[in-house]
Amino acid sequence: MSVREQKMAETRKKLIEVGRRAFAEYGYADTSMDKLMAEAGLTRGALYHHFGDKKSLFAAVVDQIDSEMAVSAQQHLDQPDNLWEGLILEGQTYIQCPKP
């Protein structure tokens, strides 16, 4: 991976981390672009370049959380004695959302 690609990946990761914390703390509607960019230490241009807008950043955050929950649920599915127990464990995993 080139230095430029690595820097872009780091910026994207940072935006998702900051977005995840901000959306959790303030909610989507009360998370302003100014709050996001101040916390990230980046410009709006970085957000627009990587995500286009706040809505797309939010979608990336939701996708990350959903992926984490799916991995966790799959780990529980490897352990149950029967399918019913597996379904219950998977449901509990989705209810117990990972912390940002």
CYANA upper distance limits for C-alpha pairs under 8 A (distance plus 0.5 A):
  1 MET  CA      5 GLU  CA      6.58
  1 MET  CA      6 GLN  CA      6.78
  2 SER  CA      6 GLN  CA      6.63
  3 VAL  CA      7 LYS  CA      6.62
  4 ARG  CA      8 MET  CA      6.70
  5 GLU  CA      9 ALA  CA      6.65
  6 GLN  CA     10 GLU  CA      6.69
  7 LYS  CA     11 THR  CA      6.67
  8 MET  CA     12 ARG  CA      6.67
  9 ALA  CA     13 LYS  CA      6.59
 10 GLU  CA     14 LYS  CA      6.57
 11 THR  CA     15 LEU  CA      6.67
 11 THR  CA     46 ALA  CA      8.17
 12 ARG  CA     16 ILE  CA      6.81
 12 ARG  CA     50 HIS  CA      6.89
 13 LYS  CA     17 GLU  CA      6.70
 14 LYS  CA     18 VAL  CA      6.57
 14 LYS  CA     40 ALA  CA      7.27
 15 LEU  CA     19 GLY  CA      6.34
 15 LEU  CA     36 LEU  CA      8.48
 15 LEU  CA     40 ALA  CA      6.99
 15 LEU  CA     47 LEU  CA      7.72
 15 LEU  CA     57 LEU  CA      8.25
 16 ILE  CA     20 ARG  CA      6.41
 16 ILE  CA     57 LEU  CA      7.27
 16 ILE  CA     60 ALA  CA      7.43
 16 ILE  CA     61 VAL  CA      6.37
 17 GLU  CA     21 ARG  CA      6.91
 17 GLU  CA     61 VAL  CA      8.46
 17 GLU  CA    100 PRO  CA      8.32
 18 VAL  CA     22 ALA  CA      6.57
 18 VAL  CA     36 LEU  CA      7.13
 18 VAL  CA     39 GLU  CA      7.23
 18 VAL  CA     40 ALA  CA      6.55
 19 GLY  CA     23 PHE  CA      6.35
 19 GLY  CA     36 LEU  CA      7.00
 19 GLY  CA     57 LEU  CA      7.50
 19 GLY  CA     58 PHE  CA      7.52
 19 GLY  CA     61 VAL  CA      7.44
 20 ARG  CA     24 ALA  CA      6.62
 20 ARG  CA     58 PHE  CA      8.29
 20 ARG  CA     61 VAL  CA      6.30
 20 ARG  CA    100 PRO  CA      6.65
 21 ARG  CA     25 GLU  CA      6.60
 21 ARG  CA    100 PRO  CA      6.34
 22 ALA  CA     26 TYR  CA      6.24
 22 ALA  CA     27 GLY  CA      7.62
 22 ALA  CA     31 THR  CA      6.72
 22 ALA  CA     35 LYS  CA      8.36
 22 ALA  CA     36 LEU  CA      7.44
 23 PHE  CA     27 GLY  CA      4.98
 23 PHE  CA     28 TYR  CA      5.68
 23 PHE  CA     31 THR  CA      6.69
 23 PHE  CA     58 PHE  CA      8.29
 24 ALA  CA    100 PRO  CA      7.91
 26 TYR  CA     30 ASP  CA      5.89
 26 TYR  CA     31 THR  CA      6.13
 27 GLY  CA     31 THR  CA      6.65
 28 TYR  CA     58 PHE  CA      8.22
 31 THR  CA     35 LYS  CA      6.95
 31 THR  CA     36 LEU  CA      7.52
 32 SER  CA     36 LEU  CA      6.84
 33 MET  CA     37 MET  CA      6.57
 33 MET  CA     44 ARG  CA      7.86
 33 MET  CA     54 LYS  CA      7.79
 34 ASP  CA     38 ALA  CA      6.43
 35 LYS  CA     39 GLU  CA      6.62
 36 LEU  CA     40 ALA  CA      6.61
 37 MET  CA     41 GLY  CA      6.23
 37 MET  CA     42 LEU  CA      5.71
 37 MET  CA     43 THR  CA      6.37
 37 MET  CA     44 ARG  CA      6.89
 38 ALA  CA     42 LEU  CA      7.32
 42 LEU  CA     46 ALA  CA      6.99
 43 THR  CA     47 LEU  CA      7.63
 44 ARG  CA     48 TYR  CA      6.68
 45 GLY  CA     49 HIS  CA      6.37
 46 ALA  CA     50 HIS  CA      6.69
 47 LEU  CA     51 PHE  CA      6.15
 47 LEU  CA     52 GLY  CA      6.96
 47 LEU  CA     53 ASP  CA      7.20
 47 LEU  CA     54 LYS  CA      8.32
 47 LEU  CA     57 LEU  CA      8.38
 48 TYR  CA     52 GLY  CA      4.49
 48 TYR  CA     53 ASP  CA      6.13
 51 PHE  CA     56 SER  CA      5.90
 51 PHE  CA     57 LEU  CA      6.10
 52 GLY  CA     56 SER  CA      6.96
 52 GLY  CA     57 LEU  CA      8.39
 53 ASP  CA     57 LEU  CA      7.03
 54 LYS  CA     58 PHE  CA      6.62
 55 LYS  CA     59 ALA  CA      6.76
 56 SER  CA     60 ALA  CA      6.77
 57 LEU  CA     61 VAL  CA      6.79
 58 PHE  CA     62 VAL  CA      6.70
 59 ALA  CA     63 ASP  CA      6.55
 60 ALA  CA     64 GLN  CA      6.66
 61 VAL  CA     65 ILE  CA      6.81
 62 VAL  CA     66 ASP  CA      6.52
 63 ASP  CA     67 SER  CA      6.59
 64 GLN  CA     68 GLU  CA      6.79
 65 ILE  CA     69 MET  CA      6.67
 65 ILE  CA     97 CYS  CA      8.34
 65 ILE  CA     98 PRO  CA      7.68
 66 ASP  CA     70 ALA  CA      6.61
 67 SER  CA     71 VAL  CA      6.78
 68 GLU  CA     72 SER  CA      6.74
 68 GLU  CA     98 PRO  CA      8.09
 69 MET  CA     73 ALA  CA      6.46
 69 MET  CA     93 THR  CA      7.16
 69 MET  CA     94 TYR  CA      6.54
 69 MET  CA     97 CYS  CA      7.58
 69 MET  CA     98 PRO  CA      7.72
 70 ALA  CA     74 GLN  CA      6.56
 70 ALA  CA     94 TYR  CA      8.47
 71 VAL  CA     75 GLN  CA      6.86
 72 SER  CA     76 HIS  CA      7.05
 72 SER  CA     93 THR  CA      7.29
 73 ALA  CA     77 LEU  CA      6.73
 73 ALA  CA     89 LEU  CA      7.70
 73 ALA  CA     90 GLU  CA      5.41
 73 ALA  CA     93 THR  CA      6.14
 73 ALA  CA     94 TYR  CA      7.83
 74 GLN  CA     78 ASP  CA      6.98
 74 GLN  CA     90 GLU  CA      8.06
 75 GLN  CA     79 GLN  CA      7.67
 76 HIS  CA     80 PRO  CA      7.47
 76 HIS  CA     86 GLY  CA      7.50
 76 HIS  CA     89 LEU  CA      6.71
 76 HIS  CA     90 GLU  CA      7.21
 77 LEU  CA     86 GLY  CA      5.67
 77 LEU  CA     87 LEU  CA      8.33
 77 LEU  CA     89 LEU  CA      7.65
 77 LEU  CA     90 GLU  CA      7.38
 79 GLN  CA     86 GLY  CA      8.20
 80 PRO  CA     85 GLU  CA      6.23
 80 PRO  CA     86 GLY  CA      5.72
 81 ASP  CA     85 GLU  CA      7.26
 81 ASP  CA     86 GLY  CA      8.16
 82 ASN  CA     86 GLY  CA      6.85
 83 LEU  CA     87 LEU  CA      6.67
 84 TRP  CA     88 ILE  CA      6.83
 85 GLU  CA     89 LEU  CA      6.63
 86 GLY  CA     90 GLU  CA      6.59
 87 LEU  CA     91 GLY  CA      6.69
 88 ILE  CA     92 GLN  CA      6.70
 89 LEU  CA     93 THR  CA      6.67
 90 GLU  CA     94 TYR  CA      6.95
 91 GLY  CA     95 ILE  CA      6.81
 92 GLN  CA     96 GLN  CA      6.64
 93 THR  CA     97 CYS  CA      7.58
